[in-house]
């Protein structure tokens, strides 16, 4: 990749920000160029050992680049990793038994909520929500809820509702449709003050990845919500 525009104002590169945080916390750290940082990565990562900015800019690899694994300074790179057989030899397969979510619906929290991305935003909206044109299309969080569940709860399409789990409560616009199944609802995780405040922190037993994607919730009309300090009805 190459820089496309000049930095304006007092904007700093991420590398400067990380270095400055370390320095201010009492950990002396030199300011490194991107090329120096790549050299450090290569020195501790065997599959990148032969990759450097100098080599990427050389006539040797002009027009084709270097594909990892590239294990030494004279390695040509690996255009296709698996040809005829797996690179490690025999393929390793480990069957995993199905494990239910750590948190399932019950009488208090009868809906299972899943989270995910929408087309217009990237992860935590750190950059995409600074774009006015994107926010004209997708400026606020919402919850997809099945028509059958919405009817039982007396919730109308585009109505702002309360969404609560065992960890907290938020508000979101209800989008009523058949996009989710009865008993299921869905929210994007991009927005500040949105789904991530109420999702579960249970960990996967193998990877220790948090179970952000699934939790049990209850959805209510705002005017039926009582007893919490955050509600707009108080």
N, CA, C and O of each residue as an XYZ file, in Angstrom:
936
protein
N       0.849     -1.188      0.000
C       0.000      0.000      0.000
C       0.884      1.236      0.000
O       2.008      1.215      0.502
N       0.359      2.310     -0.569
C       1.085      3.566     -0.611
C       0.187      4.691     -0.103
O      -1.033      4.633     -0.257
N       0.786      5.707      0.499
C       0.031      6.845      0.998
C      -0.709      7.524     -0.151
O      -0.118      7.813     -1.191
N      -1.997      7.778      0.040
C      -2.814      8.369     -1.022
C      -2.936      9.880     -0.887
O      -3.008     10.586     -1.894
N      -2.960     10.393      0.359
C      -3.126     11.830      0.585
C      -2.160     12.276      1.669
O      -1.703     11.467      2.477
N      -1.852     13.560      1.684
C      -1.020     14.116      2.737
C      -1.858     14.320      3.999
O      -3.034     14.677      3.925
N      -1.241     14.089      5.147
C      -1.928     14.270      6.422
C      -2.182     15.751      6.654
O      -1.300     16.583      6.447
N      -3.409     16.074      7.091
C      -3.763     17.467      7.326
C      -3.751     17.798      8.818
O      -3.988     16.937      9.666
N      -3.472     19.061      9.114
C      -3.565     19.545     10.484
C      -2.656     18.808     11.437
O      -1.501     18.529     11.115
N      -3.179     18.489     12.622
C      -2.400     17.816     13.659
C      -2.630     16.313     13.691
O      -2.267     15.656     14.667
N      -3.226     15.759     12.642
C      -3.461     14.322     12.588
C      -2.133     13.570     12.660
O      -1.165     13.947     12.000
N      -2.090     12.513     13.457
C      -0.871     11.727     13.627
C      -1.089     10.297     13.139
O      -2.202      9.777     13.225
N      -0.035      9.660     12.627
C      -0.144      8.240     12.249
C      -0.388      7.374     13.481
O       0.015      7.736     14.587
N      -1.041      6.239     13.294
C      -1.280      5.321     14.411
C       0.029      4.911     15.080
O       0.088      4.763     16.301
N       1.076      4.728     14.277
C       2.352      4.308     14.857
C       2.877      5.356     15.838
O       3.433      4.997     16.876
N       2.712      6.638     15.531
C       3.143      7.709     16.439
C       2.311      7.679     17.713
O       2.843      7.866     18.808
N       1.000      7.444     17.575
C       0.105      7.432     18.736
C       0.483      6.304     19.692
O       0.593      6.521     20.898
N       0.684      5.090     19.152
C       1.048      3.965     20.022
C       2.385      4.223     20.714
O       2.535      3.954     21.906
N       3.348      4.741     19.966
C       4.656      5.025     20.542
C       4.556      6.069     21.642
O       5.179      5.930     22.694
N       3.779      7.106     21.403
C       3.645      8.177     22.385
C       2.948      7.691     23.654
O       3.304      8.115     24.753
N       1.963      6.810     23.518
C       1.310      6.233     24.705
C       2.331      5.476     25.540
O       2.366      5.621     26.762
N       3.168      4.663     24.882
C       4.192      3.918     25.622
C       5.169      4.856     26.316
O       5.536      4.631     27.470
N       5.589      5.902     25.621
C       6.549      6.833     26.204
C       5.950      7.535     27.428
O       6.620      7.693     28.449
N       4.697      7.951     27.319
C       4.060      8.680     28.418
C       3.740      7.771     29.607
O       3.542      8.253     30.722
N       3.689      6.459     29.368
C       3.494      5.506     30.458
C       4.824      5.055     31.060
O       4.857      4.169     31.915
N       5.907      5.665     30.615
C       7.203      5.380     31.210
C       8.004      4.296     30.528
O       8.992      3.809     31.079
N       7.582      3.904     29.310
C       8.317      2.867     28.585
C       9.008      3.515     27.397
O       8.363      3.765     26.379
N      10.316      3.798     27.500
C      11.022      4.452     26.395
C      10.918      3.640     25.108
O      11.198      2.441     25.102
N      10.525      4.280     24.042
C      10.317      3.592     22.767
C      10.725      4.524     21.633
O      10.238      5.653     21.560
N      11.608      4.072     20.748
C      12.006      4.940     19.624
C      10.868      5.082     18.618
O      10.005      4.211     18.508
N      10.880      6.184     17.895
C       9.925      6.368     16.809
C      10.459      5.636     15.577
O      11.530      5.970     15.071
N       9.722      4.649     15.101
C      10.166      3.826     13.987
C       9.386      4.168     12.725
O       8.208      4.519     12.786
N      10.043      4.065     11.600
C       9.357      4.233     10.326
C       8.575      2.965     10.007
O       8.838      1.917     10.598
N       7.613      3.042      9.079
C       6.916      1.822      8.674
C       7.865      0.731      8.192
O       7.628     -0.450      8.444
N       8.930      1.110      7.504
C       9.900      0.112      7.033
C      10.600     -0.562      8.206
O      10.821     -1.772      8.181
N      10.950      0.208      9.230
C      11.599     -0.371     10.410
C      10.645     -1.287     11.174
O      11.053     -2.322     11.702
N       9.384     -0.901     11.227
C       8.391     -1.743     11.896
C       8.228     -3.066     11.153
O       8.111     -4.121     11.776
N       8.219     -3.010      9.809
C       8.123     -4.238      9.022
C       9.342     -5.121      9.254
O       9.215     -6.345      9.305
N      10.515     -4.523      9.394
C      11.728     -5.297      9.676
C      11.613     -6.010     11.025
O      12.051     -7.152     11.166
N      11.021     -5.333     12.016
C      10.850     -5.964     13.332
C       9.859     -7.120     13.246
O      10.086     -8.179     13.831
N       8.761     -6.920     12.518
C       7.784     -7.994     12.325
C       8.458     -9.199     11.674
O       8.270    -10.337     12.105
N       9.247     -8.935     10.629
C       9.921    -10.024      9.922
C      10.895    -10.773     10.822
O      11.088    -11.979     10.668
N      11.510    -10.055     11.766
C      12.525    -10.684     12.618
C      11.917    -11.668     13.617
O      12.621    -12.544     14.119
N      10.621    -11.537     13.914
C       9.997    -12.416     14.906
C       8.880    -13.281     14.317
O       8.238    -14.043     15.040
N       8.647    -13.165     13.008
C       7.578    -13.929     12.352
C       8.173    -14.741     11.212
O       8.429    -14.184     10.145
N       8.400    -16.026     11.399
C       9.081    -16.833     10.379
C       8.442    -16.759      9.001
O       9.160    -16.769      8.001
N       7.122    -16.685      8.911
C       6.484    -16.675      7.595
C       6.676    -15.346      6.867
O       6.435    -15.271      5.662
N       7.110    -14.280      7.581
C       7.382    -12.977      6.963
C       8.879    -12.661      6.923
O       9.262    -11.538      6.593
N       9.719    -13.629      7.251
C      11.150    -13.359      7.448
C      11.821    -12.734      6.229
O      12.774    -11.970      6.382
N      11.350    -13.038      5.030
C      11.997    -12.522      3.827
C      11.342    -11.281      3.247
O      11.671    -10.877      2.132
N      10.421    -10.670      3.979
C       9.676     -9.523      3.460
C      10.164     -8.233      4.108
O      10.264     -8.137      5.331
N      10.461     -7.258      3.282
C      10.883     -5.934      3.761
C      10.419     -4.892      2.755
O      10.141     -5.214      1.600
N      10.337     -3.642      3.197
C       9.974     -2.573      2.264
C      11.016     -2.462      1.148
O      10.676     -2.253     -0.017
N      12.284     -2.606      1.524
C      13.351     -2.512      0.530
C      13.167     -3.552     -0.570
O      13.308     -3.257     -1.756
N      12.851     -4.766     -0.153
C      12.692     -5.836     -1.150
C      11.411     -5.647     -1.964
O      11.396     -5.904     -3.168
N      10.337     -5.199     -1.308
C       9.084     -4.966     -2.024
C       9.235     -3.871     -3.083
O       8.540     -3.887     -4.098
N      10.136     -2.928     -2.848
C      10.366     -1.835     -3.801
C      11.406     -2.180     -4.862
O      11.661     -1.381     -5.763
N      12.002     -3.353     -4.762
C      13.089     -3.710     -5.678
C      12.564     -4.221     -7.020
O      11.403     -4.614     -7.137
N      13.426     -4.211     -8.016
C      13.060     -4.732     -9.336
C      12.814     -6.233     -9.279
O      12.092     -6.778    -10.113
N      13.415     -6.905     -8.293
C      13.285     -8.360     -8.164
C      11.827     -8.795     -8.093
O      11.439     -9.796     -8.695
N      11.033     -8.044     -7.361
C       9.637     -8.454     -7.164
C       8.650     -7.449     -7.754
O       7.454     -7.509     -7.468
N       9.145     -6.534     -8.568
C       8.285     -5.500     -9.151
C       7.121     -6.132     -9.910
O       7.313     -7.033    -10.727
N       5.937     -5.658     -9.635
C       4.756     -6.114    -10.358
C       4.121     -7.381     -9.810
O       2.987     -7.703    -10.165
N       4.835     -8.111     -8.946
C       4.238     -9.347     -8.419
C       4.165     -9.386     -6.904
O       3.373    -10.151     -6.352
N       4.979     -8.573     -6.206
C       4.959     -8.567     -4.761
C       5.496     -9.855     -4.163
O       6.086    -10.678     -4.862
N       5.285    -10.022     -2.864
C       5.731    -11.216     -2.144
C       4.570    -11.759     -1.331
O       3.995    -11.061     -0.496
N       4.241    -12.999     -1.586
C       3.149    -13.646     -0.851
C       3.749    -14.527      0.243
O       4.661    -15.315     -0.009
N       3.220    -14.380      1.466
C       3.712    -15.243      2.534
C       3.179    -16.660      2.349
O       2.145    -16.832      1.703
N       3.841    -17.680      2.887
C       5.117    -17.652      3.612
C       6.292    -17.254      2.706
O       6.430    -17.732      1.580
N       7.118    -16.374      3.238
C       8.356    -15.963      2.571
C       9.422    -16.029      3.660
O       9.610    -15.074      4.413
N      10.106    -17.147      3.736
C      10.843    -17.512      4.944
C      12.296    -17.044      4.994
O      12.958    -17.228      6.015
N      12.811    -16.441      3.913
C      14.182    -15.941      3.931
C      14.329    -14.830      2.898
O      13.450    -14.641      2.058
N      15.444    -14.092      2.959
C      15.633    -12.943      2.085
C      15.762    -13.329      0.616
O      15.583    -12.477     -0.255
N      16.073    -14.604      0.316
C      16.141    -15.041     -1.073
C      14.966    -15.948     -1.462
O      14.951    -16.519     -2.552
N      13.986    -16.074     -0.565
C      12.804    -16.886     -0.868
C      11.909    -16.127     -1.851
O      11.700    -14.928     -1.667
N      11.374    -16.779     -2.887
C      10.579    -16.087     -3.899
C       9.150    -15.770     -3.459
O       8.400    -15.126     -4.193
N       8.777    -16.222     -2.268
C       7.383    -16.080     -1.853
C       6.577    -17.287     -2.299
O       7.055    -18.091     -3.099
N       5.369    -17.421     -1.795
C       4.540    -18.596     -2.069
C       3.239    -18.147     -2.722
O       2.314    -17.709     -2.037
N       3.169    -18.253     -4.032
C       1.978    -17.777     -4.744
C       0.749    -18.607     -4.396
O      -0.343    -18.062     -4.239
N       0.921    -19.929     -4.274
C      -0.180    -20.813     -3.885
C       0.331    -21.685     -2.749
O       1.301    -22.424     -2.915
N      -0.317    -21.601     -1.601
C       0.214    -22.298     -0.424
C       0.037    -23.806     -0.501
O       0.959    -24.551     -0.171
N      -1.126    -24.266     -0.927
C      -1.416    -25.702     -0.916
C      -1.545    -26.209     -2.346
O      -2.541    -25.924     -3.011
N      -0.566    -26.948     -2.825
C      -0.595    -27.525     -4.168
C      -0.400    -29.032     -4.047
O       0.680    -29.497     -3.685
N      -1.455    -29.795     -4.353
C      -1.344    -31.247     -4.282
C      -1.527    -31.809     -2.894
O      -2.074    -32.901     -2.738
N      -1.081    -31.087     -1.881
C      -1.228    -31.531     -0.496
C      -1.147    -30.306      0.407
O      -0.729    -29.232     -0.025
N      -1.552    -30.476      1.667
C      -1.449    -29.380      2.613
C       0.015    -29.067      2.893
O       0.860    -29.962      2.898
N       0.313    -27.783      3.127
C       1.694    -27.359      3.343
C       2.311    -28.039      4.563
O       3.524    -28.252      4.592
N       1.509    -28.384      5.567
C       2.036    -29.028      6.774
C       2.100    -30.535      6.641
O       2.479    -31.215      7.594
N       1.736    -31.084      5.472
C       1.676    -32.531      5.303
C       0.226    -32.967      5.298
O      -0.583    -32.410      4.556
N      -0.116    -33.949      6.108
C      -1.496    -34.394      6.193
C      -2.369    -33.296      6.808
O      -1.943    -32.593      7.725
N      -3.588    -33.158      6.294
C      -4.509    -32.199      6.876
C      -4.904    -32.604      8.287
O      -5.030    -33.792      8.583
N      -5.098    -31.629      9.150
C      -5.465    -31.909     10.539
C      -6.909    -31.485     10.755
O      -7.249    -30.311     10.606
N      -7.740    -32.427     11.100
C      -9.148    -32.151     11.346
C      -9.493    -32.519     12.783
O      -9.086    -33.565     13.290
N     -10.244    -31.646     13.422
C     -10.648    -31.907     14.802
C     -12.152    -31.689     14.919
O     -12.609    -30.546     14.931
N     -12.924    -32.763     15.005
C     -14.373    -32.586     15.122
C     -14.722    -31.925     16.458
O     -14.094    -32.188     17.483
N     -15.730    -31.069     16.420
C     -16.175    -30.388     17.634
C     -17.648    -30.668     17.849
O     -18.462    -30.523     16.936
N     -17.979    -31.067     19.051
C     -19.376    -31.313     19.383
C     -20.108    -29.991     19.547
O     -19.535    -29.018     20.038
N     -21.368    -29.949     19.140
C     -22.158    -28.735     19.286
C     -22.310    -28.378     20.765
O     -22.632    -29.230     21.593
N     -22.074    -27.122     21.075
C     -22.238    -26.624     22.439
C     -23.234    -25.481     22.419
O     -23.011    -24.497     21.714
N     -24.313    -25.571     23.158
C     -25.300    -24.482     23.176
C     -24.689    -23.188     23.689
O     -23.678    -23.204     24.391
N     -25.296    -22.091     23.343
C     -24.873    -20.802     23.872
C     -24.893    -20.830     25.389
O     -25.696    -21.539     25.995
N     -23.998    -20.050     26.006
C     -23.947    -19.993     27.463
C     -25.201    -19.352     28.050
O     -25.516    -19.542     29.225
N     -25.921    -18.580     27.208
C     -27.111    -17.906     27.693
C     -28.260    -18.152     26.733
O     -28.213    -17.725     25.579
N     -29.294    -18.841     27.205
C     -30.440    -19.189     26.374
C     -31.684    -18.463     26.885
O     -31.728    -18.066     28.050
N     -32.688    -18.284     26.038
C     -33.906    -17.587     26.460
C     -34.599    -18.291     27.622
O     -34.528    -19.513     27.752
N     -35.275    -17.502     28.468
C     -36.090    -18.031     29.556
C     -37.292    -17.108     29.739
O     -37.534    -16.247     28.894
N     -38.035    -17.266     30.806
C     -39.230    -16.455     31.015
C     -38.901    -14.973     31.167
O     -39.667    -14.116     30.726
N     -37.773    -14.673     31.786
C     -37.403    -13.269     32.008
C     -36.847    -12.612     30.751
O     -37.103    -11.437     30.489
N     -36.086    -13.378     29.977
C     -35.473    -12.862     28.743
C     -35.808    -13.841     27.619
O     -35.017    -14.736     27.320
N     -36.975    -13.677     26.995
C     -37.519    -14.722     26.114
C     -36.998    -14.731     24.682
O     -37.297    -15.660     23.933
N     -36.233    -13.727     24.285
C     -35.759    -13.670     22.901
C     -34.253    -13.900     22.843
O     -33.521    -13.464     23.732
N     -33.791    -14.583     21.798
C     -32.356    -14.724     21.565
C     -31.936    -13.639     20.586
O     -32.512    -13.515     19.505
N     -30.931    -12.853     20.964
C     -30.473    -11.759     20.124
C     -29.106    -12.078     19.530
O     -28.186    -12.484     20.240
N     -28.988    -11.890     18.232
C     -27.715    -12.048     17.527
C     -27.242    -10.683     17.052
O     -28.054     -9.775     16.872
N     -25.946    -10.529     16.848
C     -25.400     -9.263     16.367
C     -24.552     -9.488     15.125
O     -24.127    -10.609     14.847
N     -24.309     -8.417     14.381
C     -23.493     -8.521     13.173
C     -23.286     -7.172     12.517
O     -23.558     -6.128     13.109
N     -22.803     -7.206     11.294
C     -22.476     -5.990     10.550
C     -23.614     -5.587      9.620
O     -24.456     -6.400      9.239
N     -23.607     -4.290      9.263
C     -24.428     -3.833      8.156
C     -23.500     -3.308      7.069
O     -22.323     -3.050      7.319
N     -24.024     -3.155      5.885
C     -23.217     -2.804      4.715
C     -22.474     -1.481      4.884
O     -21.349     -1.338      4.405
N     -23.093     -0.516      5.561
C     -22.602      0.858      5.476
C     -21.516      1.199      6.485
O     -20.804      2.186      6.301
N     -21.368      0.405      7.555
C     -20.391      0.743      8.584
C     -19.390     -0.391      8.776
O     -19.650     -1.551      8.456
N     -18.217      0.003      9.322
C     -17.147     -0.966      9.553
C     -16.869     -1.056     11.046
O     -16.496     -0.065     11.675
N     -17.047     -2.225     11.604
C     -16.756     -2.506     13.011
C     -17.319     -1.429     13.940
O     -18.538     -1.289     14.037
N     -16.465     -0.668     14.625
C     -16.943      0.229     15.678
C     -17.286      1.633     15.173
O     -17.423      2.548     15.985
N     -17.426      1.826     13.888
C     -17.798      3.135     13.334
C     -16.730      4.206     13.603
O     -17.019      5.397     13.484
N     -15.517      3.810     13.960
C     -14.498      4.794     14.310
C     -14.258      5.790     13.179
O     -13.932      6.950     13.435
N     -14.412      5.356     11.948
C     -14.223      6.248     10.803
C     -15.495      6.428      9.989
O     -15.799      7.535      9.543
N     -16.243      5.337      9.793
C     -17.366      5.428      8.864
C     -18.481      6.340      9.358
O     -19.221      6.887      8.540
N     -18.626      6.524     10.685
C     -19.692      7.418     11.137
C     -19.273      8.882     11.102
O     -20.029      9.758     11.521
N     -18.065      9.147     10.601
C     -17.640     10.535     10.377
C     -17.992     10.996      8.967
O     -17.723     12.138      8.594
N     -18.591     10.105      8.189
C     -18.930     10.418      6.799
C     -20.406     10.765      6.703
O     -21.263      9.908      6.918
N     -20.708     12.025      6.380
C     -22.089     12.490      6.382
C     -22.965     11.682      5.435
O     -24.111     11.365      5.752
N     -22.418     11.353      4.276
C     -23.224     10.632      3.289
C     -23.627      9.247      3.790
O     -24.741      8.792      3.531
N     -22.715      8.570      4.515
C     -23.055      7.268      5.085
C     -24.117      7.422      6.163
O     -25.051      6.624      6.240
N     -23.976      8.445      6.992
C     -24.931      8.642      8.073
C     -26.310      9.056      7.581
O     -27.298      8.885      8.295
N     -26.389      9.592      6.381
C     -27.701      9.868      5.806
C     -28.463      8.566      5.562
O     -29.693      8.539      5.600
N     -27.714      7.484      5.312
C     -28.332      6.183      5.029
C     -28.498      5.359      6.301
O     -29.539      4.733      6.500
N     -27.479      5.353      7.165
C     -27.478      4.484      8.354
C     -26.880      5.248      9.532
O     -25.688      5.122      9.814
N     -27.701      6.037     10.219
C     -27.196      6.921     11.257
C     -27.487      6.451     12.671
O     -26.986      7.038     13.630
N     -28.285      5.403     12.818
C     -28.675      5.006     14.168
C     -28.830      3.494     14.284
O     -29.032      2.795     13.291
N     -28.732      3.006     15.521
C     -28.878      1.573     15.758
C     -30.341      1.164     15.625
O     -31.239      2.005     15.658
N     -30.568     -0.137     15.475
C     -31.920     -0.669     15.344
C     -31.912     -2.133     15.753
O     -30.854     -2.748     15.887
N     -33.095     -2.679     15.948
C     -33.227     -4.097     16.257
C     -34.233     -4.714     15.313
O     -35.365     -4.242     15.202
N     -33.818     -5.774     14.630
C     -34.723     -6.526     13.747
C     -35.512     -7.498     14.623
O     -34.934     -8.266     15.393
N     -36.841     -7.456     14.496
C     -37.692     -8.334     15.293
C     -38.763     -8.937     14.399
O     -39.290     -8.270     13.508
N     -39.078    -10.189     14.640
C     -40.044    -10.891     13.806
C     -41.448    -10.322     13.991
O     -41.809     -9.864     15.075
N     -42.230    -10.358     12.920
C     -43.588     -9.812     12.942
C     -44.440    -10.449     14.038
O     -45.183     -9.756     14.732
N     -44.333    -11.748     14.189
C     -45.128    -12.467     15.196
C     -44.788    -11.984     16.607
O     -45.682    -11.741     17.417
N     -43.487    -11.847     16.896
C     -43.076    -11.364     18.221
C     -43.513     -9.925     18.430
O     -43.948     -9.563     19.523
N     -43.402     -9.101     17.398
C     -43.787     -7.701     17.515
C     -45.280     -7.558     17.824
O     -45.676     -6.711     18.625
N     -46.095     -8.387     17.188
C     -47.528     -8.338     17.448
C     -47.844     -8.702     18.893
O     -48.682     -8.057     19.523
N     -47.187     -9.719     19.422
C     -47.412    -10.120     20.811
C     -47.024     -9.003     21.786
O     -47.651     -8.833     22.831
N     -45.989     -8.250     21.429
C     -45.485     -7.196     22.306
C     -46.135     -5.840     22.035
O     -45.883     -4.870     22.749
N     -46.962     -5.781     21.009
C     -47.608     -4.517     20.663
C     -46.652     -3.494     20.088
O     -46.838     -2.291     20.267
N     -45.632     -3.970     19.401
C     -44.590     -3.086     18.863
C     -44.826     -2.852     17.377
O     -45.102     -3.787     16.626
N     -44.715     -1.601     16.964
C     -44.902     -1.225     15.562
C     -43.563     -1.007     14.882
O     -42.567     -0.710     15.541
N     -43.540     -1.152     13.576
C     -42.328     -0.911     12.801
C     -41.861      0.529     12.989
O     -42.671      1.455     12.943
N     -40.554      0.722     13.202
C     -39.887      2.005     13.393
C     -40.165      2.638     14.758
O     -39.794      3.790     14.986
N     -40.798      1.919     15.652
C     -41.011      2.403     17.013
C     -39.738      2.216     17.835
O     -39.059      1.199     17.695
N     -39.408      3.184     18.689
C     -38.255      3.056     19.567
C     -38.647      2.205     20.777
O     -39.636      2.486     21.453
N     -37.856      1.159     21.039
C     -38.178      0.207     22.097
C     -37.021      0.067     23.081
O     -35.904      0.511     22.814
N     -37.305     -0.557     24.219
C     -36.288     -0.898     25.202
C     -35.809     -2.319     24.940
O     -36.615     -3.227     24.738
N     -34.492     -2.505     24.945
C     -33.897     -3.837     24.781
C     -33.009     -4.088     25.999
O     -32.040     -3.364     26.227
N     -33.346     -5.114     26.776
C     -32.620     -5.366     28.026
C     -32.105     -6.796     28.075
O     -32.741     -7.728     27.582
N     -30.926     -6.941     28.689
C     -30.371     -8.262     28.989
C     -30.007     -8.283     30.462
O     -30.330     -7.345     31.191
N     -29.340     -9.335     30.908
C     -28.920     -9.420     32.305
C     -27.816     -8.427     32.643
O     -27.463     -8.280     33.813
N     -27.271     -7.750     31.655
C     -26.161     -6.830     31.883
C     -26.547     -5.365     31.768
O     -25.800     -4.498     32.221
N     -27.685     -5.071     31.176
C     -28.047     -3.671     31.037
C     -29.215     -3.475     30.103
O     -29.884     -4.430     29.707
N     -29.452     -2.224     29.753
C     -30.612     -1.869     28.945
C     -30.251     -0.738     27.995
O     -29.554      0.201     28.379
N     -30.717     -0.826     26.770
C     -30.500      0.208     25.770
C     -31.825      0.483     25.061
O     -32.827     -0.183     25.323
N     -31.822      1.452     24.177
C     -32.981      1.742     23.353
C     -32.588      1.678     21.886
O     -31.465      2.024     21.518
N     -33.508      1.237     21.061
C     -33.226      1.106     19.637
C     -34.529      1.167     18.853
O     -35.609      0.925     19.392
N     -34.407      1.490     17.587
C     -35.564      1.500     16.699
C     -35.908      0.080     16.287
O     -35.031     -0.665     15.850
N     -37.164     -0.306     16.418
C     -37.599     -1.646     16.021
C     -37.869     -1.680     14.520
O     -38.525     -0.795     13.972
N     -37.358     -2.700     13.877
C     -37.649     -2.927     12.465
C     -38.336     -4.282     12.356
O     -37.709     -5.334     12.483
N     -39.623     -4.223     12.121
C     -40.469     -5.405     12.156
C     -40.566     -6.015     10.763
O     -40.939     -5.335      9.807
N     -40.228     -7.309     10.647
C     -40.261     -7.977      9.348
C     -40.139     -9.481      9.554
O     -40.174     -9.978     10.680
N     -39.996    -10.186      8.447
C     -39.772    -11.629      8.495
C     -38.282    -11.971      8.340
O     -37.938    -13.127      8.094
N     -37.405    -10.980      8.482
C     -35.975    -11.230      8.300
C     -35.411    -12.116      9.405
O     -34.426    -12.821      9.189
N     -36.021    -12.087     10.576
C     -35.619    -13.001     11.642
C     -36.754    -13.972     11.919
O     -37.904    -13.698     11.575
N     -36.446    -15.095     12.534
C     -37.450    -16.089     12.888
C     -38.139    -15.701     14.194
O     -37.586    -14.924     14.972
N     -39.333    -16.227     14.445
C     -39.965    -16.001     15.743
C     -39.042    -16.438     16.880
O     -38.410    -17.491     16.810
N     -38.974    -15.622     17.919
C     -38.099    -15.929     19.050
C     -36.688    -15.414     18.878
O     -35.871    -15.536     19.791
N     -36.380    -14.828     17.700
C     -35.031    -14.328     17.424
C     -35.088    -12.847     17.057
O     -36.062    -12.385     16.462
N     -34.049    -12.116     17.412
C     -33.905    -10.737     16.963
C     -32.437    -10.477     16.654
O     -31.567    -11.279     16.995
N     -32.173     -9.354     16.010
C     -30.816     -9.084     15.518
C     -30.513     -7.600     15.614
O     -31.372     -6.762     15.342
N     -29.280     -7.280     16.003
C     -28.849     -5.879     16.068
C     -27.464     -5.717     15.454
O     -26.647     -6.632     15.551
N     -27.178     -4.582     14.825
C     -25.800     -4.286     14.405
C     -24.973     -3.903     15.623
O     -25.501     -3.358     16.592
N     -23.667     -4.189     15.571
C     -22.823     -3.886     16.737
C     -21.997     -2.614     16.554
O     -21.124     -2.332     17.376
N     -22.250     -1.843     15.502
C     -21.388     -0.705     15.188
C     -21.545      0.483     16.128
O     -20.575      1.203     16.366
N     -22.723      0.703     16.659
C     -23.057      2.005     17.223
C     -22.700      2.142     18.696
O     -22.874      1.209     19.479
N     -22.195      3.327     19.066
C     -21.897      3.649     20.453
C     -23.196      3.617     21.251
O     -24.202      4.192     20.835
N     -23.170      2.945     22.393
C     -24.366      2.837     23.199
C     -25.341      1.799     22.685
O     -26.504      1.781     23.089
N     -24.871      0.922     21.787
C     -25.747     -0.064     21.170
C     -25.588     -1.454     21.751
O     -25.432     -1.625     22.960
N     -25.631     -2.450     20.866
C     -25.726     -3.857     21.267
C     -24.592     -4.318     22.181
O     -24.801     -5.178     23.037
N     -23.402     -3.760     22.010
C     -22.261     -4.262     22.783
C     -22.380     -4.004     24.284
O     -21.641     -4.599     25.068
N     -23.296     -3.128     24.694
C     -23.493     -2.887     26.118
C     -24.246     -4.028     26.796
O     -24.190     -4.164     28.018
N     -24.938     -4.836     26.028
C     -25.795     -5.852     26.656
C     -25.430     -7.279     26.273
O     -26.026     -8.220     26.798
N     -24.458     -7.471     25.366
C     -24.110     -8.828     24.966
C     -23.306     -9.555     26.047
O     -22.809     -8.940     26.991
N     -23.190    -10.866     25.889
C     -22.559    -11.720     26.894
C     -21.042    -11.672     26.804
O     -20.481    -11.447     25.732
N     -20.374    -11.887     27.952
C     -18.909    -11.960     27.966
C     -18.419    -13.391     28.200
O     -17.261    -13.605     28.557
N     -19.311    -14.368     27.998
C     -18.896    -15.772     28.124
C     -17.812    -16.091     27.095
O     -17.823    -15.536     25.996
N     -16.875    -16.979     27.440
C     -15.740    -17.298     26.571
C     -15.879    -18.683     25.952
O     -16.380    -19.614     26.584
N     -15.426    -18.804     24.705
C     -15.371    -20.102     24.047
C     -14.331    -20.983     24.735
O     -13.262    -20.502     25.111
N     -14.635    -22.255     24.901
C     -13.758    -23.152     25.663
C     -12.459    -23.477     24.940
O     -11.491    -23.882     25.584
N     -12.407    -23.313     23.618
C     -11.201    -23.636     22.852
C     -10.382    -22.382     22.528
O      -9.183    -22.333     22.802
N     -11.031    -21.376     21.946
C     -10.307    -20.192     21.485
C     -10.305    -19.054     22.486
O      -9.545    -18.097     22.335
N     -11.155    -19.146     23.521
C     -11.343    -18.078     24.508
C     -11.890    -16.793     23.890
O     -11.765    -15.714     24.470
N     -12.490    -16.915     22.721
C     -13.129    -15.768     22.096
C     -14.429    -15.449     22.838
O     -15.226    -16.355     23.081
N     -14.663    -14.181     23.202
C     -15.920    -13.843     23.885
C     -17.129    -14.112     23.002
O     -17.075    -13.950     21.783
N     -18.216    -14.525     23.634
C     -19.435    -14.857     22.903
C     -20.271    -13.583     22.691
O     -21.394    -13.467     23.181
N     -19.691    -12.642     21.952
C     -20.375    -11.374     21.721
C     -21.656    -11.534     20.905
O     -22.558    -10.702     20.992
N     -21.734    -12.583     20.126
C     -22.730    -12.652     19.061
C     -24.117    -13.077     19.502
O     -25.080    -12.856     18.768
N     -24.255    -13.678     20.675
C     -25.540    -14.249     21.070
C     -25.800    -13.950     22.546
O     -24.910    -14.102     23.383
N     -27.024    -13.526     22.858
C     -27.439    -13.401     24.256
C     -28.953    -13.382     24.324
O     -29.622    -13.202     23.306
N     -29.497    -13.566     25.523
C     -30.945    -13.554     25.728
C     -31.378    -12.146     26.124
O     -30.722    -11.502     26.942
N     -32.477    -11.667     25.548
C     -32.953    -10.316     25.814
C     -34.476    -10.300     25.964
O     -35.164    -11.259     25.614
N     -34.972     -9.194     26.488
C     -36.405     -8.910     26.447
C     -36.575     -7.552     25.780
O     -35.790     -6.633     26.014
N     -37.588     -7.437     24.962
C     -37.880     -6.206     24.239
C     -39.222     -5.687     24.721
O     -40.194     -6.438     24.804
N     -39.272     -4.389     25.043
C     -40.508     -3.786     25.546
C     -40.779     -2.462     24.850
O     -39.873     -1.788     24.360
N     -42.069     -2.115     24.827
C     -42.433     -0.768     24.448
C     -41.902      0.183     25.500
O     -41.906     -0.140     26.688
N     -41.444      1.351     25.081
C     -40.893      2.309     26.034
C     -41.911      2.694     27.093
O     -41.564      2.810     28.269
N     -43.161      2.894     26.697
C     -44.162      3.344     27.671
C     -44.586      2.249     28.633
O     -45.354      2.511     29.558
N     -44.101      1.021     28.437
C     -44.362     -0.057     29.383
C     -43.162     -0.328     30.275
O     -43.210     -1.170     31.172
N     -42.079      0.404     30.010
C     -40.837      0.173     30.775
C     -40.887      0.975     32.061
O     -41.118      2.184     32.025
N     -40.678      0.331     33.188
C     -40.759      1.027     34.466
C     -39.628      0.596     35.385
O     -39.123     -0.525     35.312
N     -39.244      1.538     36.263
C     -38.316      1.187     37.329
C     -36.856      1.363     36.990
O     -36.013      1.061     37.834
N     -36.498      1.839     35.790
C     -35.077      2.046     35.489
C     -34.805      3.533     35.360
O     -35.689      4.298     34.973
N     -33.605      3.940     35.678
C     -33.260      5.363     35.682
C     -32.945      5.897     34.294
O     -32.835      7.109     34.108
N     -32.800      5.011     33.323
C     -32.365      5.433     31.999
C     -33.523      5.705     31.059
O     -33.312      6.297     30.001
N     -34.732      5.299     31.398
C     -35.833      5.369     30.456
C     -36.212      6.809     30.129
O     -36.119      7.703     30.970
N     -36.635      7.005     28.899
C     -37.069      8.333     28.500
C     -38.448      8.655     29.047
O     -38.893      9.800     28.956
N     -39.146      7.653     29.623
C     -40.488      7.893     30.139
C     -40.443      8.518     31.528
O     -41.483      8.887     32.073
N     -39.240      8.643     32.110
C     -39.153      9.255     33.445
C     -38.665     10.687     33.317
O     -38.521     11.382     34.323
